[in-house]
Amino acid sequence: MLHINDITLRLGPRILFDKATAALPDHARVGFVGRNGAGKTTLFKMISGELAPETGSISYPKQMRLGRVEQEAPGGPGTLIDFVLAADLERHSLMEEAETATDPARISDIHLRLVDIDAHAAPSRAAGILAGLGFDEAAQNRSLSEFSGGWRMRVALAAVLFSNPDLLLLDEPTNYLDLEGTLWLIDYLQRYPATILVISHDRDLLDAVSDHILHLDQAKLTLWRGNYSSFERQRREQQAILLKHKKKQDDQRKHLQSFVDRFRAKATKAAQAQSRLKMLAKMEPISAIVDGHILPFHLPSPQKPLSPPIVAMDDASVGYGETPVLKRLSLNISDDDRIGLLGSNGNGKSTFAKLVAGRLSAQAGTVRRSSKLEVGFFAQHQVDDLDEKATPYQCVAELMREGTEAKIRGKCAQFGFPNVKADTKVAQLSGGEKARLLMGLASFNGPHLMILDEPTNHLDIDSRAALIEAINDYEGAIILVSHDRHLLDACADRLWLVEEGTVEAFDGDMDDYKKYVLDRAGGGNGKSSKKNRNEAERSAPQRKEGAQNRKDGAPTKKQIWAIEEKMRKFQDLIQRIDMALATPKAFAKDPAKAAQLAAQRGDLETALMAAEEEWLALTSDAETAQAG
C-alpha cells in the first residue's frame, strides 16, 4: 500500500500540497485528476524520490518495485525489442551472467531462476506490447535512433509495461499515442495485475480503467471509490450537500452573532452572550467546494451554408512528389457532416486532411470543392509554430486590421484572453492556452468546414467538455482526428478508416472499432489486414443498413448529447430551487418569492419529464437504427 502522510510542498509563492494525505490500496487502479498545474506530476516526483516534501512523508513497502516513464525519450543504436527486454533488470542480469558463469551450481541456479520468471516467453511478451503500441516486426528490430521523439516515448512506455512493476506510475500515457494505441493501452491496463496510478485527461481511459479516483484540489488529496463518472456524480452530490449545510450554518452564525451584539453589554445577559461566543468559536466553518471557472470555446458557424456536397472526390489519389500515399478516394462531404478519421499514425490521416483542405492537390482523379468553401484547420504541431514573442492581442489584430482596440480586445476575451491576459506573450502561455488561441484563429471567419487534428492534447477534462459543447453547437462540417474516444463518441456521426492506402467508411461505431483494433493487435504483427477487417464486418452483417438508417434521419449522437445536457441543466436548476425552499423561513420571509420559486420548480419538473421522454425516444430510435 502507498501511504501519503501529511505532505506539504511549496513551489515559489504557491503551495501545491498542504498537509495532504491519502492511502492507495494494493492492486487498486487509481486515476489521478486535478487542474493543469495543480501539482500532479510533482507528486509523482515525490513518490519516485526525485523530490522530498517539506513536511510529511511518502511510504510504501521496501520490496515494492516502481515503474515510471522517464520524461526524456530513449535513444541509441540498440533495437526496440532489445531496449524493452532490458527493462526486466533481473532477467537481463541473469542472461548476461549465464554467458560467463563457470560454476556448475551457479549455472543451475541461474537457469532455474530463468524458468521461474518465465524468461523464455519474454521476447514474445515484449513483441506483443510493442505491436499493441504500433510497432510491427520490422520496426521492432530497427534501432531507436531511427525514430522520432514521439515514437521513442512509445518505446519507453512499452519498456515500463514490460517490466511489470508493483506500482505503475503513468503521466498522460496517451499523449504520444494514436487512437489505436490508446484503445490497446486501455485494454492492457484493465488486465494489469498490480497497482496503477495514472494521470490522465482522457475520460474514456479513466472510466474504463479506474476503480478509484485520487483528486488533487486546493492543495488537498481526496480518494474516491469508483471510476471518473462515479467521482463526478459523487462530487456534485457532495457540493449540493455542503452548500445546503453551509447555508444553514451561516444562518445559525448570524443568529448567534446577532444575540451577542445585542446583549453582550447587558449585565443580565452577559453569561448567555459569552456562551454564544464560545459556540461561535467552536463552530468550524464549512467551506463550499469551489470549482474554477472553465472558459467556453466558441466556434463561429458559417454565415451562409453551402449546398452539399461541399467536397466531392472521384477516384482521387494524393501524395508527395510522384509517390501516392492514398488512392481510390471516392467520397463526399456534406455541409453538416461530423466525420471521425480512424487509422494508425502514418497511414495518411494528415495527408487526407490536407487534401480536403486544399493544401495538397490530387495527383489523379478529381476533387471538387464548393467555390465559396472556407476551411479552418487546427493541428497540434501548429501550436509550436505560433510566434512566441507575439501576444493574443497582436495575433487577433492581424486578422482585424480595420477593427478598433475595443473590438479586438472583445474578440480576445471571446477566445479566452480577457483584460491583461490578451497582452501576455505566447511564450508565457500554457499548452492549453496556446491551443485555445490557435483554435480561435483557425475558426475566426466562421468557416464552412473545420478540420481538428488532435485538438484535446493540452486540455484538461473540463476544457475537453467545453470543446465538445462548442463542436456540437457549430453548424458547419467537422473532420476530427483524435485519440480521445470520448470526443469521437460525443461528436462524430460518421467514421472513416484510413488504412492500406485508401479511405473508406467504417461500418460500425467505436465499440466495433475497438474490437477490430484489439483483434488485429492480438495477431501479434501489429499490421492491418483485409482479412481481419472482413472478419470484423462479417460479425455484424447489418451495419451497412444501420448506417444508412442513421443517414436517413435516425437520431445522431449530437442530438442525444444535447438532450442529456438539457436534462442536466434542468436537474441543476431544480436542485438549486430545492435548496432555496429548504430554508425554514423561506415562505415566511417572502411568501410571494417562495411561491414563484415553487411554481418555477413545477415548470422545470414538467420540462425535465418532457426531455426525459424525448431522450428515451431518441435512444430507442438510435438503437433500432443501429440494429438495422
N, C-alpha and C positions, 0 to 999 in steps of 0.2 A: 504494500500500500504506500502511496505517495502522500506525505504529510507536509502541508504548507502552514507554518505556525507563526501567526502574528508578524508577518514581514512588513517592513517599511522601507521604501526606497524613493529618493527624490532624483529628478533629472533637472538640474538647474533650479529655477524657482518652482517648477511643477512637482507635485507629489503624485507618483504613479501608483504606489501602494501604501495604504495607511492602516497598519495592523491587520492586514488581510490574512484570512485563514480559510483553508479548505482541505479536505481529505478525499483522495480518489481511491475507490475500492479496487481490489485486484480484478483484472480481466474486464474492467469497465472500458467502454468505448466512448470517450468524452469529447464533445465538440466544444471548443474554446472560442467564445464570441465576445465582442465589445467593439466600441467605435475605433476607427483608424486612429493610431497614435495613442491609444489608451495605455499600452504597455504589454501587449500580449507576447510579442517577440522577446521583450526584456525578461519576462517570466521564464521563457524557455532558456535564456542565457543563465538565469539563476539556477534553474533545475540542472543544467549541464555543468555548472560550476565555473562558467566564464565570468559571472558577476556574483558579488556577495551582497545580500541585503544589509541595510544599515542596522536594522534590528530584526529579531526573529530568526527563524531557521527553516530550511527545507530538508526533509529527511526521507530516506527510503532504504530498504534492506541492502546490505553491502553486496550481496550476490546478484542484485538486480542489474541487468545489462541495459544501458540506454542506447537508443539509436536515433540519430538526427541527421538530416541532410545538411551538409555544410553550405554556407552561403556562396562560396566560390565554386565555379564549375571545375570538375576534374579535367586533367589533360595528360599529355604524354604519349609515347609511342605504343603503349600496350593496347591490346584489343579490348573491346567492350566486355566480352564474355570473361576474359581473364581478370579485368578490374572488378566485376561483380563477384566472381568466385573468391577473390582475395578478401572480400568483406567478411567472410566467415574466418575469423582470425585463428580459431583453434584448428580448423581443417587445413587452412593454408600452412600453419606452422607444422602440423603433423606430416603433411605431404612433403614439405621441404626436408624435415628430419628423416623421413623414410628413405630418402635418396642417399643419405650419408651415414646412417646408423650402421654399426657393425656388430653390436652386441645382440646375440640371438633373442635374449629375453626381452630386450628393449624393442626390437623389431616386432616381436609377437605382440607386445603391449600396444604398440602404435597401430598395428593392423586391427587388433580387437577394438580399439577406440574408434578407428575409422568406420568399422562396421556398426558400432553403437550409435554414431551420429549420422548414419546413413550417407556417408561421404560419396559412395558410388553413384547416388542419384542426384548429387549436387549439380553437375553440369546440365542435366535435363531440367531441373528446377530453375536454375539461373536463366536458361534459354527461354523457358516459359514466361518468366517475369519480363524479360526484355521484349519478347514477342508481344505480350499484352500492352506494353508501353510504346509499341510502334516500330520495333527493330526486327527486320526479317533475318534469316540465317546469314545472308551475305553481309548485312550491316553489323551483325554481332561479331564478325571476325575481322572487321576493319579497325584501325587504330582510333583512339579517342581524338587525336589531333585533327582528324579529317572532318569532325562535326562542329557545328556552331555551338555557341554557349548554351542556347536553349535546349538543344538535343543532348548536350553533355550533362545538363542538370537532370534530364530524364534518367540518364545512366546512374547518376548519384542516387536518385530515388530508388532505382532498381537495386542498387547495392545495399541500401539500408533495409529494404524489404527482404532481400535475400538473407541478410544477417540474422533475421528473426529475433530482434531484441525483446526483452521482457517489458520494456516501456518504450513505445514508438512515439516519437515527437515529430509531428508533421506541420510545417508552417506554410500555408497556402500551397498544398502539393499540386493543385490543378493549374497553377499559373503557367506552367510550361507544357501543359498537355492540351491536345485537341479533344473534341467530344468523345471520340472513340477510346482514347487513353483514359479519360475521366470515367467513362462507363465501366471499363475494365477495373480501374483502381477501386471504385466503389464496391464492385463485386468482390474484389480481393479483401478489402478491409472488413466487409461483412463477415468473412470467414476467418479473420485473423485471431489466433488463439490467446494472445496476451493483451496487455493494457495499451490503449491508444489515447493520446491527447493530440487533437488536430485543430489547428487554427484554420478557419475557412469562412469565406463569404458565399460559398456555394450551398444554397439552401437544400438542393436535392441531395448532395452528399451528407449534409448534417441530418437530414430526415432519414436517409436510408441507413446510415452507419451508426449514428449516436444513440446510446441508451442513457446518457447523462449530458447535460449542458453546463459548462462552467462559464459563468458570466462575470466579466470584469466591468464594473460600473462605479464611478465616483470613488476610485481607489480601493474598492472592496471586492472580494470574491464571493460568489454565491453558487453553490452546486445544486442543480435542479435535476430531478429524475425525468426521463423521457427524452424524445428527440426534439428538434428545434420547434416544430409546430406545437408540440405539447408545452414547451417552455414559453412560447409566445402567448398561448392561451392562459397558462397559469399566471404569467406576469400581468396580463391585462386584468385578470380577476383580482390579483393582489393590489393592483393600482386602484381599482374601484373600492375595495375594502378599506385601504389606507386612506383614500380621500374621504370616505364616509366617516371613519373614525377620527380623522384629523379635524373635520368639521365639528364633530361632537365635542372633541377636546378643546378646540378653540372657543366654542360657546361656553364650555364649563370654566375655562380660564378667565374669560371675560366676566362671567358671573362672579367668580371668586374675587377677581381684582376689583370689581365694582363695589363689592361688600367692604373690602379692605379700605378702599379710597373713601368710602362714606363714613366708616365707623372707627378708623384707627385712632382718631383724635379724641373720641369719647371714652371716658374712663370706664363706663359701664359695659362698653363693647370691646375694650382693648384686648381682653383674653381671646375673644372669638376672632378678632382681626388677626392676632398673632397666629392663631390656629390655622386660619385660612392662608396666611403667608407660608407656613410650613407645608401645607398641602400643595401650594403652587410650586414651592422649591422641589418637592419630591416628584412632581408630575413631569415625567420625561416627555419632551416634545416629540410628536410623531412627524417624521419627515415624509412628505408625499414623494412618490417616485416621480422624478422629472426626466423625461426623455428629451434629448437635444432636438432642436428643430431641424427637420430634414427639408432642404430646399428642393422644390419640384423641378423637374425638367420640362422644357417647353419645346415641342417640335411643331412649328407653324405649318398648318395644312396648306396645300396649293390653293390659290385664289380661284382658279378655274380648272375643273377636272378635264382630262383629255379623253377622247373616245378610245376604247380598247380595241386591239391590244396596243399598249404604249411601246412595246418592244416585241418584234417577231423575228424568229430565226428559222432559216430553212437550209438544212444540211450544211451548216456553217462549221468552219474549222478556225482555230485560233492558236497562236503560239508566239515564239520569239525567233526572229531571223526566218529561216526556212523550215524550222522544226516545229511541227504542230504539237501542242500539249493536249488539246481537246478536239475531237472530231464528231461528226454526225449529230450536230446540235440542231434539233428541230423543236423549238419551244416558244411559247407565247407568254407574255407578262401583261396582266390586266392592270387597270388603274387603281384597284383596291386589293391587289394580291398581298398576302402575307406568306413569304416563302422562306423556309429554313433550309440552308445549304448544309448537307451532311457529307462526310468523307474525310479520310485521314489527311493530315498535313502532308503537302507535297503532291496531292492528287490533282490539284488545279483549281481549287476554290477561288483563290485570289485572281488567277488568270481569267476565270469566268466572270468574276465581278468587274474586272477592268473592261472586258468585252461589253458587258451590259451597259457600263457607264460611258462607253465611247472612248476610253483611254487606250484601248487596243482595237485595231481593225481586223476584220475577218480575213483570213488567208484564202479561204474558199467558201463557196456558198454565199448566202445573203443574210444580212442583219438589217432590218428596217426599224427605225425609231420615229416616233411622232416628231414632227418638225419643231414643235414648241417644247419638247421634253426637257425638263431641268432635273439634274441628278445631284443629290447630296451624298458625299462619300466620307464615311468615318472609318479609319483604320488605326489600330493601336500604334503602329510604327510611326504614324504622323504625329503622335504626341511628342516624340523625341525631336521632331523637325520644327517644333514651334520655336520662334525667336526668344531665347531666354532673357534677352535684355529688354524685350517689349513688355507692355502691361496689357491686361484685358481691355482697358480703355483704348489704347493705341490700336489693338487688333480690330476692335469694333469700328473705330473711327475710319480705318482703311476701307471698310465696306459702307460707310455712311458719310461720304465726303461732303455732302451738302447738309448734313444734319447739325443741329445745334448741340452744344455741350449737354444741355438738359436731356435731349432725346437720346444722345449717345450713352449717357450715364443711366438713363432709364432702360435701355437695351442691355447694358451690362448687368443691371440688377435682375433683369429677366433671365439672364444666363446663370445667375447665382453669385454675382460680384457687386454687391451694393456698396455705396459710400467709398471709404478708403480702400476697400478690397479691390476696387477697379484699378487702383494705381499701384498694386503690388506687382513686382516683376515676375514673369513666368518662372524664372529660376527658383523663386521662393514659394511657388505653389506646390501643393501635394499632388500625387499622381491622380487622385480623384478630381481635384480642381482643374488640372490640365485637361482631363477627359471631358469635364463639363464645358470648358472653354472651346475645345475642338468640336464638341457636339453642337454647340450653339453656332459656331462659324459655319459648319457643314450644312446646317439646316436653315441658314439665315434668311434665304429668299423664299421659303416655303416651297421646296422642290416637289415635283410630282412623284419622284422615286427616291427613297433613302436606302443606301447600302451601308449596313452596320457590321463591321468586321471586328469581332471580339470587343464589344462596347462596355463590358462589365469588369474588365480586368482589374481596375483600380477602385472599384466601387464596393462599399460595404452592403450588407443585406438590405438595410432600409433604403439606401440610394438605388439599389437594383429594383426594389419595389416601385420607387418613384419613376424610374426609367420605363418599367413595364406599363405603368399607367399612361405615361406620355406617348409611348408607341401605340397603345390601343386607342388613344384619343386622336392620333394623327390620321388624316383621311386620305393620304396618298398610299402608294405601294411601298412595301418594305421587303428587302432581302437581308436575312440575318445569317451571319456566320458566328457561332458561339459554342464554347464548351459548357455553357450554363444550361443544363437541361430545363430547369425551371423557367428560364426566359423563353426557350423554344416552345415549351408546353403552353405557356400563357399567351404567346403572341403569334406563333406560326400556324397557319391553316393548311399549308401545303408543304411537303418535304420533297426536296430534290437531292438525289445522290450523285456526287461527283466521284466517279470511280472508273478504272480501266479505260481512261482516255475519252470519256464522254460524260454527259449529264442527262439523267433520266428521272422521271417521277418515281418516288419510293412509295409503293402502295401499302401503307400502314401508318401507324402512329409511332411515338417514341418508345413505347413498350416493345413494339415489334422490332424497331431498330436496335434496341438494347440486346434483344435476343439474338439478332443477326450478328452483331459485333462480338458478343461473347461466344457464340457458336464458332465463329471464324477464328477467334483467338484461341479457342480450345483445340484447334487443329495443330497448334504449335508452330506454324510457319509465319504467322503474322501477316500473311498476304490475303488479299481479297480474291475471290474466285466466283465465276459464274455458277459453278456447281453449288456452292454454299448458298448463294443468293437465290437460285432457283428452288432449292430445298426450303428456304425460309418462306418463299412465296407460295409454295405448294401447301404449306402448313395452314394457310389462311386463304382458301380459294375465292372467298367473297370480297376480298379487299378492293379490287377494281370497281366492283359495283358499289361498294360502300363509299369509295372516294367520289364516284360520280354522283351519288346521292347527296354527299356533302356539298359538292359543287352546284347541284341543282337547287340548293336552298335550305339544306339541313342546318341547324344551329352551329355556329362556329365557336371555338374556344374563347374568342374575344367577347362574344355576346354573353356566354355563360359567366365569364370572369367579371364582366360589367355588372351583371345581376348580383353576383356574390358581393361585389364591392358596395352596391346599393344596400343590400341586406345588412352588411356590416355597419354601414353608416346609420341605418335606422336603429339597429340594436344599440349602438353607442349613444344615440340621442335619447332613446328610451331609458337607458341606464342613467344618464345624467338627470333626466326629469325625476326618476325614482329617487335618486339621491337628494334632490331638492325637496321633494314631497315627504321624504322620510324625516325631515326636521320637525320636531314636535310642535313648534309654534307656526309652522308654515301657513296653515289656514287661519289661525287666529290673528297673525300679524298683518297679512294682506290677503283676505279671502278672495278678492277678485283675481289677483295674480295666480293664486293657487288653483282656482277653478279653471283659469285659462290654461295653466300647465297640464291639469288633468284632462282637459279637452284635447290639447295637443297630443298628449300621450295616446289617447284613444285613436286619433287620426293616424299617428305613427304605427300603432299596432295594426290597424287596418291595412296601411300601406305595406307593412312588413309581411303580413299574411298574403297579400296580393303578389309581392315579389317572390315569396317562397313558392306560391303556386306556379308562377312563371318559370322559376328555376327548375322545379320538378318537371314541368312540361318540356323545357329546353333540353335538360339532361336526358329525359326519356327519348326525345326525338333523336338526339345525338347518338345514344346507344343503339337505337333501332337502325339509324343510318350506317353506323359502323358495322353492325352485324350483317348488314346487307338485306 
